[in-house]
Amino acid sequence: MTYIFKEKPATEAEAPTFVLLHGTGGDENQFFGLGEQLLPEARLVAPRGDVSEGGALRFFRRTGEGVYDMDDLRLRTEKMADFLKGLEADGPLIGLGYSNGANILAAVMIAHPELVDAAVLMHPLIPWTPGDVAGLSGRKVLITAGRRDPICPAPKTEALISWFSAQGAATEAFWHEGGHEIVPGELNAVARFVSFAQS
């Protein structure tokens, strides 16, 4: 099984493959235009989450706000990992996810650290403490967050930043003073990071 997804081919040989993962209630179009702006030469791939929560699309199930169905998350992490492997990227594989999309991307990196070369995790929530993972050393990670995010508490975000750093990933963070929304300064930080990450 795979995902319904939107794709645009690369315009240059060995250009990055840029995977765009939407948040709850989004779809494959949510970040496609942003992807074109950030990496116009890249191959863009935007899968659609295949879990419905009251009609809102997601990448895995949960039983409440911040309470994940861990069995389902494990299954769908493997599905996303298989999807990424199947892309057979020629150049670097860069992921960008927001909220639920950031969570599935982070889960893939924890389970399969060899797959993703660089990742933008926008407002992620990993509510457990992962064990140490070999293979993340040198991977590039940007985590963005709001200090007053009611969905992704700042201490959990700080713990995730520390975890990636402890695994040897080149980890950056961008904070704004708001909540779960994406702000212009955040997008500027993403643009800088993505430009650096493809090199």
Secondary structure, 3 states (H helix, E strand, C coil): CCCCEEEECCCCCCCCEEEEECCCCCCCCCCHHHHHHHCCCCEEEEECCCEEECCEEECCCEEECCEECHHHHHHHHHHHHHHHHHCCCCCCEEEEEECHHHHHHHHHHHHCCCCCCEEEEECCCCCCCCCCCCCCCCCEEEEEEECCCCCCCHHHHHHHHHHHHHCCCEEEEEEECCCCCCCHHHHHHHHHHHHHHCC
